[in-house]
Amino acid sequence: MKITNKKSMHSKPKNNIDQDVLRQDALINECKGNLFEYLVGLRLSQLAHIEQDFHQNLDSRLKKQLKEYESMLRKIGPDILGKLMEFSKQTTQQIFPRIKENIVGVSIVGKMENLRIKEEFKEADLLVATHSGIIPISLKLSKSGAFVNTKSAGAKSFIEKYFSYFQDAGFYQKELNQLIERNYYHMGQTLYQMIGLDFKGEFDESWLEEGYSELPGQLPLEMKKIVQKNYQQTISHIYAILEKMSHEREPFARSLLNLIGLGHPDMLQVICFNKKINNGESYELESIYIGDCAEKMQEVGHFEMMPFNPQISSLEIRFPGFQLQIRIKPMNKFTTPSYKINCSVHYGVKHAKS
């Protein structure tokens, strides 16, 4: 049956306001996150009495960006900056005792042009130098009770890259990639049949000319179901692969460290949880989580693969104090066979409060 309630690409979709709000929230979170990284780095350099070196090593473009972030947050609400300074101070007080040697340097990773350093230190936001080496620090500022993003990767390299302890990782990756291509083709055929056209292996100009979006959220309901089914089938296959691998518990647990944000053996993972108060008008610190590979490996070794739910496009792996969610999503547009795997963790326990 041909779908006729298409949305014109030239008209404003009904959920456009929601999309604008989401984009605004994402921008605010980016500003807060970048300023938080800077403030924690600054506090660490002050405690180590190397503040001047810290500022001298800041890239001029980063300094300009930080000023823009600060200006933007002042316009949104002056309370936000004050809270960021408070949170960064308390977070630093938790980090500093974990560094057993004298700090000789603090660097912000995000804007570094050295790709080798970025690749070597994985999820690090700060690099703390001591006389004996580098301590990478992953910093997250998160709402209380929220899932915290820890890893984002392309589906077509996910298994081979992050489960490299397994000899069959390459085989499983090839198998997954073939399934992605088959499912994509079947989805395309089904959607094109719904609008009375022939699918020729890709979403071409005819899809847009008919007035349909490349964003899944802007499709008619029946089309959304087809796209969602594609993701569900793909995550189902990923679950089957991981379930097989999970029988070799030790290498599987080591692989999971990558997915929870501890891809470097010296990584210090720091999450500052905050919550809204006064009817959402302000924030307060709720807890600070700090962990490293050695501590986490014991907990990760007690993983449990949760039963798969075929109605959703994610899977869960649980540990004694937290859970890992692995979700498949389009890179942006659903009209290409390129998907990303988002990994996030949820902590169900309280952590230290300064």
C-alpha positions in Angstrom: 0.0 0.0 0.0 1.4 3.4 -1.0 2.0 5.9 1.8 0.4 9.2 1.0 0.8 11.2 4.3 4.4 12.2 3.5 6.1 15.2 5.0 7.3 17.8 2.6 11.0 18.6 2.8 10.1 22.2 2.3 7.6 22.5 5.2 8.4 22.7 8.8 7.9 19.3 10.6 5.7 19.2 13.6 8.5 18.2 15.8 10.8 21.1 14.6 10.3 23.0 17.9 11.4 19.9 19.8 14.4 19.5 17.6 15.4 23.1 18.2 15.1 22.6 22.0 17.3 19.5 21.7 19.9 21.3 19.7 19.9 24.2 22.2 20.3 21.7 25.1 23.1 20.0 23.3 24.9 23.3 22.8 24.5 24.2 26.5 25.8 20.8 27.6 28.8 21.3 25.2 29.5 24.6 26.8 29.2 23.3 30.3 31.3 20.2 29.6 34.2 22.1 28.0 34.2 24.7 30.8 34.1 22.0 33.4 37.2 20.3 31.8 39.0 23.6 31.9 38.1 24.4 35.5 39.2 21.0 36.8 42.4 21.3 34.8 42.9 24.8 36.3 42.2 23.6 39.8 44.7 20.8 39.5 47.4 23.1 38.2 46.7 25.5 41.1 47.1 22.7 43.7 50.3 21.6 41.9 51.5 25.3 41.8 51.9 25.2 38.0 49.0 27.5 37.1 51.2 29.8 35.0 52.4 26.8 32.9 48.9 25.6 32.4 47.7 28.9 31.0 50.8 29.3 28.8 50.2 25.9 27.2 46.5 26.6 26.4 46.0 26.9 22.6 44.9 30.5 21.6 41.8 29.0 19.8 40.8 27.1 22.9 41.1 30.3 25.0 38.8 32.1 22.5 36.3 29.2 22.6 36.3 29.1 26.4 35.5 32.8 26.5 32.6 32.2 24.1 31.3 29.4 26.2 31.5 31.5 29.3 29.6 34.4 27.6 26.9 32.1 26.4 26.3 30.6 29.8 26.2 34.0 31.4 23.4 34.9 29.1 21.5 31.7 29.8 21.8 31.9 33.6 24.6 33.3 35.8 24.0 30.6 38.4 25.4 28.0 35.9 28.9 29.3 36.0 29.0 29.6 39.7 27.9 26.0 40.1 30.5 24.8 37.5 33.2 26.5 39.6 31.8 24.8 42.7 31.5 21.4 41.1 35.0 21.6 39.6 36.5 22.5 43.0 34.9 19.6 44.8 35.7 17.2 41.9 39.4 18.2 42.0 39.5 17.6 45.7 38.5 14.0 45.0 41.0 13.6 42.1 44.1 15.2 43.7 44.6 12.5 46.4 44.5 9.8 43.7 47.6 11.1 42.1 50.4 9.9 44.2 53.3 11.8 42.6 54.0 15.5 42.1 52.1 16.9 39.1 54.4 18.6 36.6 51.9 19.4 33.9 48.2 19.5 33.1 46.9 19.5 29.5 43.4 19.6 27.9 43.2 16.9 25.3 40.0 17.9 23.4 41.6 20.6 21.2 45.0 19.0 20.7 46.0 18.6 17.1 48.2 15.6 17.9 46.1 12.6 16.7 48.6 10.1 18.0 48.1 11.4 21.6 44.3 11.4 21.1 44.4 7.8 19.9 46.8 6.6 22.6 44.8 8.1 25.5 41.4 7.2 24.2 38.6 8.9 26.2 40.9 11.2 28.1 39.8 14.8 28.6 42.8 15.8 30.7 46.4 14.6 30.7 48.2 14.9 34.0 52.0 14.6 33.8 54.1 13.3 36.7 57.9 12.5 36.7 57.1 8.9 36.0 54.5 9.2 33.3 51.1 10.4 32.1 47.8 9.9 33.9 44.8 10.3 31.5 41.6 11.5 33.1 38.1 11.1 31.6 35.8 13.8 33.0 32.0 13.6 32.7 29.4 16.1 34.1 26.1 14.3 34.3 22.6 14.6 35.6 21.8 12.4 38.5 20.2 9.1 37.4 21.2 9.6 33.7 23.0 7.2 31.5 26.5 8.5 30.9 28.0 8.1 27.4 31.3 6.3 27.5 31.9 5.1 23.9 30.7 5.8 20.4 31.9 3.6 17.5 31.0 2.6 14.0 29.0 -0.6 13.8 31.2 -1.9 10.9 34.3 -2.0 13.0 32.8 -2.3 16.6 33.5 -6.1 17.2 36.9 -6.2 15.5 38.2 -3.1 17.3 36.9 -3.6 20.8 36.9 -7.4 21.1 40.3 -7.9 19.7 41.2 -10.4 22.4 39.1 -12.9 20.5 40.6 -14.8 17.5 37.2 -14.9 15.8 36.5 -11.1 16.1 37.3 -10.6 12.4 34.9 -13.4 11.4 32.1 -12.0 13.6 32.7 -8.5 12.3 32.4 -9.7 8.7 29.3 -11.6 9.5 27.7 -8.5 11.1 28.7 -6.3 8.2 27.0 -8.7 5.7 23.9 -8.7 7.8 23.9 -4.9 8.0 24.0 -4.7 4.2 21.2 -7.3 3.8 19.0 -5.6 6.4 19.6 -2.2 4.8 18.6 -3.5 1.4 15.5 -5.1 2.7 14.5 -1.9 4.5 15.1 0.1 1.4 13.0 -2.2 -0.7 10.1 -2.1 1.8 10.1 1.7 2.1 10.3 2.2 -1.7 7.4 -0.2 -2.2 5.4 1.8 0.3 5.7 4.9 -2.0 5.3 2.9 -5.3 8.9 3.1 -6.5 11.7 0.6 -7.2 14.7 0.5 -4.8 18.0 0.3 -6.7 20.3 -0.4 -3.8 20.4 3.1 -2.3 18.2 6.0 -1.3 18.5 8.2 -4.4 17.1 11.6 -5.4 13.6 10.0 -5.9 13.2 9.6 -2.2 13.7 13.3 -1.5 11.7 14.3 -4.6 8.8 12.4 -3.2 9.1 14.6 -0.1 10.4 12.1 2.4 13.0 12.9 5.1 16.3 11.2 5.7 15.8 11.6 9.4 13.9 8.7 11.0 12.1 11.0 13.5 10.5 12.8 10.6 9.0 9.8 8.9 5.3 8.7 9.0 4.6 6.2 11.7 4.5 3.1 9.5 7.8 4.0 7.9 9.4 4.6 11.3 8.4 1.1 12.3 10.3 -0.3 9.3 13.4 1.6 10.1 13.2 0.7 13.8 12.8 -3.0 12.9 16.0 -2.8 10.9 17.9 -1.5 14.0 16.2 -4.2 16.2 17.3 -7.0 13.9 20.9 -5.6 13.8 21.2 -5.2 17.6 19.7 -8.7 18.0 22.6 -10.1 15.9 25.1 -8.1 17.9 23.6 -9.5 21.1 24.0 -13.1 19.7 27.7 -12.4 18.9 28.4 -11.0 22.3 26.5 -13.8 24.0 28.8 -16.3 22.3 31.9 -14.4 23.3 30.7 -13.9 26.9 31.3 -17.7 27.6 35.0 -16.8 27.6 34.6 -14.6 30.6 38.1 -13.2 31.2 38.8 -11.8 27.7 35.2 -10.7 27.4 35.5 -8.7 30.7 38.7 -7.1 29.5 36.9 -6.1 26.3 34.1 -4.5 28.3 36.6 -2.1 29.9 36.8 -0.4 26.5 33.1 0.1 26.4 32.7 1.6 29.9 35.3 4.2 29.1 38.5 2.6 30.5 40.3 1.8 27.2 43.6 2.9 28.6 45.2 1.0 31.5 46.1 4.1 33.4 42.8 5.9 32.9 41.2 7.6 35.8 37.4 7.9 35.2 35.6 10.7 36.9 31.9 11.4 36.8 30.4 14.4 38.6 26.6 13.8 39.2 24.4 16.8 39.8 20.7 17.4 40.2 18.3 20.2 39.8 16.8 21.9 42.9 14.3 24.8 43.5 12.0 23.6 40.7 14.8 23.3 38.2 16.1 26.9 38.9 19.5 25.7 40.2 21.8 22.7 40.6 23.6 21.0 43.4 26.2 18.3 43.6 24.9 14.9 44.4 27.9 12.6 44.1 31.3 12.1 42.5 32.4 8.7 41.1 36.1 7.9 40.6 37.4 4.6 39.2 40.3 3.1 37.4 41.0 -0.1 35.5 42.4 -2.1 38.4 39.3 -1.3 40.6 36.8 -1.8 37.8 38.3 -5.1 36.5 37.1 -6.9 39.6 33.6 -5.6 39.2 33.5 -6.1 35.4 34.5 -9.7 35.9 31.0 -10.3 37.5 29.1 -9.2 34.4 25.7 -10.7 33.5 24.2 -10.6 30.0 20.6 -9.6 30.5 17.9 -11.3 28.4 17.4 -9.6 25.1 14.3 -7.6 24.4 13.5 -7.8 20.7 11.2 -4.8 20.9 14.0 -2.3 21.5 17.3 -1.4 19.7 19.6 -1.8 22.6 21.0 -4.5 24.9 22.2 -4.5 28.5 25.0 -6.0 30.5 24.8 -5.7 34.2 27.5 -5.6 36.9 27.3 -5.5 40.7 27.2 -1.7 40.9 26.2 -0.4 37.5 24.9 -1.4 34.0 26.1 -1.0 30.5 23.7 -0.2 27.7 24.7 -0.8 24.1 22.5 0.9 21.5 22.5 1.1 17.7 21.6 4.4 16.0 22.0 5.9 12.6 25.1 8.1 12.1 22.7 10.8 11.3 20.6 9.9 8.3 19.0 6.4 8.2 19.4 6.4 4.4 22.9 5.0 4.4 24.1 1.6 5.8 26.3 3.3 8.3 25.3 2.9 11.9 27.0 3.8 15.2 27.1 1.9 18.4 26.6 4.1 21.5 27.7 2.7 24.9 26.6 4.3 28.2 26.7 3.4 31.8 24.1 3.8 34.6 25.1 3.8 38.2 22.5 2.7 40.7 24.6 3.4 43.8 25.7 6.5 45.6 29.3 7.7 45.5 31.4 10.0 47.5 30.2 13.5 48.1 32.6 16.2 49.0 
